[in-house]
């Protein structure tokens, strides 16, 4: 998110709609709800090394990211600026997009709902979307650790923890180095101990651009995964909330803007099956066991 003081509101006319369709989730994000989280057992895992766990869940994450490319779904984005004096939203951005396929099999995006953007009308001067914001939704919010980007990160084993009904391994993640014009994930990852699948992530995008007049702030976020078709763990819900702090510049007053953002991924439907899932050397792509179908998601997100 970038600051948008009232005196700069006229600049919006200079930007095309596509340049404004970024969503940077708010600073100071939603604190992880402790309900449903058991104590963290910091003992080393039995019968497997942390490095082996990382290799397994990165492989599964890669397979599921590829499989998701063969699914249609609906992506709903809602960002509100909150007036703390009255406890209500005073600006809002919303967009609902259907991710589909053409008759030729090409992946397409169709915006089906997009009311006027009023984020610039907030009581504290408002904000505007940055061009990099939808990159958050497309890449860092849904899938974090595929084989492609895993080498960019240091992962530290923290322990084992029960999250609702799931037994999980917990890792801390941080980028090995920060490269110019690139963004990275930093935070925690919960991995199902049985299936070696990521079921929950909590963290933030780094680095943050805090240069006065150029702030582009993305806060910590929490993404929940749920099982689709009894085999794939896909992201279904991301939430972040907090204060974005913009420094004073060019004689303007500093401003703090309270933001709440929610991204939902719903109605997953398989368009075509071109991916395979291998587990212990066995192709389980079409396997659906009763246990898989009924396996609960961790800390199920609100409806």
NORPEMO-V367745 format. One line per field, one symbol per residue. burial: + if it has 24 or more other ideal C-beta (glycine too) atoms within 12 Angstrom, else -. Layout:
burial = ???
//
This chain:
burial = +++++--+---+-------+++++++++++-+------------+----+--++-+++++++++++++++++++++++++++------+++++++++-+-----------------+-++++++++++++-+++++++++++++++--++-++-+-+++++-++-++++++++-+-------+++++++++++-++++++++++++-++-----+++++++++++++++-++++++++++++++++--------++++++++++++-+-+----+-+--------------+--+-+++-+--
//
